Amino acid sequence: MTPLKIKLLAGVAALVLLIGSNWGYRTYQEVGRLKQQLYHDMNIWIHMQWFAFGQFDYSLAGALSTSSVAKRQDFLEDAYQQAFYLAQYTSYGSSAVPSLHSLSGISYFWGESSRYLEYAGNEEISALKPSQLDTLQLISQYTSKMRPYMMELNDITNKAQYQSDSNEQVEQIVSKLAQEIGNLPAIGRNDKGFNDFWYSKYPYRIRKAGIVFEGEKKFNGAELARRAKSFMGDYWPKTNGQTIRSNGGGGDNLLGQSLSFGAYDDKKAMSSPYIVDVTKTGGHILRVYFEMPNGEKHDESLGELDKDKAISLAKEWIDRWGEEPLELYETKDEYTNLRLTFIPIRENIPMVQQKVDIVIDRKKGRLLELDATNYFMYYKLDVPLKPKLSPEEAAAKVNDLLEISGPLALQVRDGDLVYVIPVKGIERVTHLYINAIYGNEEGFEFAS
């Protein structure tokens, strides 16, 4: 090889090395920026939660301690607003920030609490009824259980901002908090006044009384474990002495009790990161989720997925779940995750509220969660699918500030058959929902 060729090759090698180094450095910077952004989002979320939690705690205490009817109503109104905010923002944090992934049960607690507080604050009575007092004290007891965890989270974000180990600490605290309120009793389900209040507000909404799966067969733990094992198949790889056993459970008055199952090896350590929740009545797969037992033991990457492959993986899980055929309704990017919502279509009408949510970790190439809770909440809801209003009658409900911008469509939302009306004319208001049976407004879509 001539000296000239050697110099040329050396120059090319140096150029490739320089480009590669520059790309690697830029990639390193981008990964660092994304991690810092994630920690920043987590810290903001926790600070806002702590502030709203403190306001809620204060207002609920005020409502229980005051003897003034007017002040009690003010306190209950503020507690309701804070609980509603906490439900919404906890749900957002659960889906958007991986460290907060196990907060879905806490979001449910805040949602149920806000519903009850709206009822309690609506009554102008001289003193709280015994049933109201019992329920408000129950809510207070659970917030007392949550307080030390919330304080600990707030302390971590104040002391360890942007530190890599803070993410793991937050995950551990959130997991303990979720376990602390995991067996939450139904809030107000047996309070006649509460149920009458919501029925008077939505008299046309028909829910089956009692547990959703009432009348279906009840299964013992061994049969539920068998069902969980059959469902998971190869996702619970066989190991020496493997056993499928329950590590707890939960439940409520609508869905009844459920048990959580995991796969364990002969050393009684979890051999798979997946946990499966199965209902005792009916044996339905309620939820599948990914946990991180033994630190980073199961954090190996299975291969990065593009969006199409992530959708394909989600459809495999939906087919495996198999209660009924579902169609992909929407997808949402959440950092390196992809959230997909699947719904049933009946008589050509999308059943939007009866949804199954799936979260795929595209970076690691695996399922993070399959949650069918909403699907079963509306499992036996009797919804009329034939509208009484014509599309023209529904369109006439749109006020003069808005212009209809597309065809009307029927949809079932929150247990109601509605017309979805695309509109323009008010910034960020994109759709109106008009009840297709009674003609009243059912809210609007607001693009945030």
N, C-alpha and C positions, 0 to 999 in steps of 0.2 A: 504494500500500500504506500502510495506516495505521500510525502510530507503535506502536500496541499490537501489531499483527501482526509488525512488525519486531522488537520486543522479544521476542515469543514465539519467532519463528524463531531469533533469536540465542541465546535460552536453550536451545532444543532442540539447536542446533549445538554449544553449549558442553557440554551434557550428553553428547551422542554422543562428542565429542572426549575428555571426561573418562573415559567408559566404555572407549573404545578405547585410550586411553593406559594405563589401569589393566590392561586385558586384555593389552596388549602387554608391559607391565612384568612381569606375572605369568608370561606365557609365556616371556619372557626369563629370569626367575628359574628357571623349571622346566627350561628347556633347560640353563642353567648348572648346576643341581643334578644333572641326569642326566649331563652331561659329567664333572662332578667325581666322581660315583659310579663312572663307567666308569674314570676314571683311578685311583680308589681301589681298585677291584676288580683292575685290572691290576697295581698296585703290590703288593697283597697276594699275588696269584698269583706274581709274580716272586720276592718274598722267600721264599715257601714253597718254590718250585722250587729256589732257590739253597741253602736249608738242606738239603733232601732230596738235592740233587745232591752237596753237600759230604759228607754222611753216606755216600752211595753210594760216592763216590770213595775215601773213607777206608777203608771196609769192604772194597772190592774190592782195594785195595792191601794191606790186612792179610791177606786170604785168599791172595794171591799170595806174600807174603813170610814168613808164619809156617811153622814146621816142626812145630807142634803140631796133631794131628788135631782135637782138641776145639776149639781156638781157630779153626782154619780153618772148621770147621762153623758156629761162632758168627758169624764174619765173613760167610760166604756167606749165612747165614740173614738177617742184617741187610741185606746188599746186595740180596737178593731182595725183602725187604719195601720197601726204598726204591725199587727199580726198579718194583715193582708199583704203588706209590703214584704215582710219576712218570708211569707210563703212564696211570693213571686221571685224574690232575689235569691232565696235558698235554692229554688229549683234551677235558676240560671247558673248559680255557682256549681251545683251538682253536675250539670251537663257541660259546662265550659272549662272548668279547672279540674284536671285529673285528681289532684290531692283531695278534692272535696266530693269525690264521686259517690260516697256512701251516704250522702245527705238527703236522699230522696224521701226517706221515712220522716225526717225532721220537717221537710217541706209539707208533708201530709199533715203533721201535727199543727203547724201554723195555719194551714188552710182550714182544717176543722175548727180550730180555735176562733178564727176570724168569723166563720159562719155563725158560731154560737154567740160571739160578742155582738154581732150585728143584731141578732134577735134580742139579747138581753138589754141592749141599749135602746131598743125601739119602744120599750114599755114604760109608760109614765106611771109607775106605781110607787107607793110610799116606802115600801121595803122589798128587798129581794125575796122571792119565793124560796122555800127550802130546796127545791130541785135546782133552781138557778144558783143558789149559794153553794150547793154541793159541787156543781159542775165548775163554777168559777174557782173554787178552792182546789179542785182537781187540776185545772189548768195551772194554777199558781204553784202547786206541788211539783209539777213537771218542769216549770220554768226554774224553780229552785234547784232541781237536779241538773239542769243545763248550765246554770250560772258559773260554777267553777270551771267548766270546760271552756265556756266563752271567755272568761277572764284569762285562762291559760293561753288560748289562741291569740288574744289581744296582746298579751305580754310578749309572746314569741315574735309577732310582727313588729313590735316596738323595738325589740332588742336584736333581732336577727335578720333585718331587712336585707334581701338579696343573697343571703348565705345559702349555700347548696344544701346544708343539712336541715334547714328550716322546713323544706318541703316534706321531708320524711317525718319530722316531728308533728307537723300539722296533720298529716295523714293518720298518724297513730291516735292523736287526740280526737279527730273526727270519727274514727272507727269506734273508739270507746264511747263517745257521745251517742252514736247511732245505736250501740248496744244498750245504753242506759235507758233509752226511751223506745226500745224495740217492741216491747209488749204493751204498747199504749192502749188503754181501754177506749171504747167508742165514746166520743164526746157528744153528749146530748141526745144520743140515739133513742133513749128511753124516756126523754122529756117530752110529754105531750104538747106542752106549750110551744116548744121549739119546733116540733114537727108540724103543728098547726100553723105556725108563723110561716114556714116555708111553703106549706100547701096553699095558704091564702095568697102568697106572693106568686106562686106558679101553680094554679089550680088544675091546669091541664096536664101537668107532668105526672105520669103514672109510674111509680117504682114498685117492684115486687117487695112486699113486706118481708122482713127477716133476711136470712142469709141467701145470697144469690144462688147457691147450689142446693138449696133445700129440696129434699126428695131424691137427690142422687145418692149413690152408694158411698158409705164411709169405709175408709181403708185403714189398716193398722200400719205401724211403722215399717215392718218388713216388706209389705206390698208396695208402699210408697218408695222405699229404697230401690226395689226392683224396677219400678217405673222410671225413677231417676236414672238408674244405670242403663236401662234400655234406651232412654232418650239420648243420653250423652254418647253412647257407643265408643268410638275410637278417641273421643275427646277426653275420656278417662282411660289413658293407656294402662294396660295390665302390668302390675308389679307383683313381686313375691308377697304372698300373704295379704293381698289387697282386700280391704273391706270397704263397703259403702255404708256410712253411718251418719246419723243426724248430729249436727252441732248446735241445735237450738231451733227456735221457731218463733212465730208471731201470729197475728191475726186481728180481725175486726168483725163487727157485727154484720157486715155485708158479705164478705168473702169467707168468713169463718177462719178456722185455724189452718196454718200451713207449717210444714217442717222443712228445714234446710239440710241438704245432704252434700257430703264431700267424699272424695276417694282418699283412703289412707293405706300406707304400706305396712309391712310387718313390724316396723319400728314405731307405729302409731303417728307417723308424720304424714302430712298431706302430700299425696303423690301427684296431684293436679291442682292448678290454681282456680279451677272452676267450682262454684257453689250453685246448687239448684234448689229453688223453693218449689214445693209441691203442696197443693191444697189437700187437707185430710178428707174433705167431702168432694167426691168426684175425681180425685187424683189428677187434677189439672196442673200442667207446668206453668207456674205463675211468673217465675223470673229465673234467669241464669246470669251470673255475674262473675267477673274475674277478680280474684284477690291476690295479694302478694304474700303468701306465707313464707316464713323463713327468709325474710329480707328480700334479696334479689334473686333467689333460687330459680324462679320461673321467668326471669326477665330477658331470656334469650329472644332474639328477633327471629321471626319465621319468614321474613322477607317483606320488603316494602310493597304496598299495593297502590296502583293508580285508582282513580275513582270508579272506573268500570269494574275492576276486579273486586273492589270493596263492596260494590253493589251486588255483584255475583255471590260473594261470600255471605252477605246478609240474606239473600234469597235462599241460599242453602239452609241457613238456620231457620228461616220462616217455614220452609217446606218440612224441615225436621220437626218443627213445633206442631204444625198440622191440625189445629182445631178446625179451621175452614180455610178455603183459598183467600188470600189477601193480595192486594195490589199495592205497589209502591206509590205513596201519595206525595212525599216531599223528602228532600235531602238538605242537610245543613252542615257546612264545614265548621268544625270547632277545633281550632289549632291543628294538630296532626290527626285528629279524629274526624270521623264522618258519622253524623246522626241521621238515621233513616226511619221514616214513619210509614208503616204499612196499615192499610184499612180494608175492611170488607166493602164490597159494592153489592147492594141488594136492589133489585128492580131498577137498575141503572142509577141508583142514588148513592153517592159516597157517604158512608157512616163515619164521619170524621172523628167523632169523639171515641168511637170504639176502636182504638188504635193499639198497635204493638210497636214500641220503639226499640230500635237496635242501634248500638254504638259500636263502630269498628275502629280499632286503632290501626290506621293506615301505615304508620311508621313501623310497627311491629308485625303487622299482617295478621291480626287476630280479633276475635270478638271480645269486647269489654263488657257488654250488657245486652240482654234481651229482656225487656220488661213488658209483660202482658197485663199489668194491673188495670189499666184503663179499659182494655178489651173486656175484661171480666166484670168491671164495675157496671158496664152497660149490657151485660151478657143476656139478661132476660127483660130488658126494658121494652115495654110495649109502645112502639112509636108508629103512628099512622104514616103510611108512605104515599097516600093519595092526597094531594093538596085540595083545599076548599077554595082558595083564592086562585084566580087566573094570574098569569104573568103580568097582564095589563093592570089588574087590580093591585098587585104588589108594587109595580112600578109607580103607581099613583101615590104611594106613600112617601116617595122621595121628595125632600123639600126643595124649594126653588133655588137654593144656593148651590145645589149639586146637579150635575148633568150625568145621566146614565151613559157609560162609555163602552158598553159591550152587552152581550146576551146574558139573560138571567139563567141561573142554574139552581136546581134543587139539591139540598144537602141536609144531612142530619148532624146537628151540632148541639152538644150538651143535652141530648135527649129530645130535641125539638126538630121538626121538619121545617126548614127555612128556605126562602129564596136568597141566594147570594147575588147581590146586585153590584156590579163594578161601577164605580162613580169617579168623577173628577170635579174639581171646582174648589175644594178646600184642601190646603196643603197637607199631604201625608195621609189623608183619609182615602182609602182605596176601595173599600167595599162596605155596603150596608147589608144587614141581615134582617129580613122581614119574615115573621112567622107565617108559614103557608097555610095554617089552619085558622088562626085567629086574627091575623093581620097586624099584630103589634110588633114594634121594633125589638130586635133581639141583640142590639149592639152593632158595632162597626169594626172594621179592620183599620189599624193605625200603623203606618210604616215608621218604625223608630229609626 
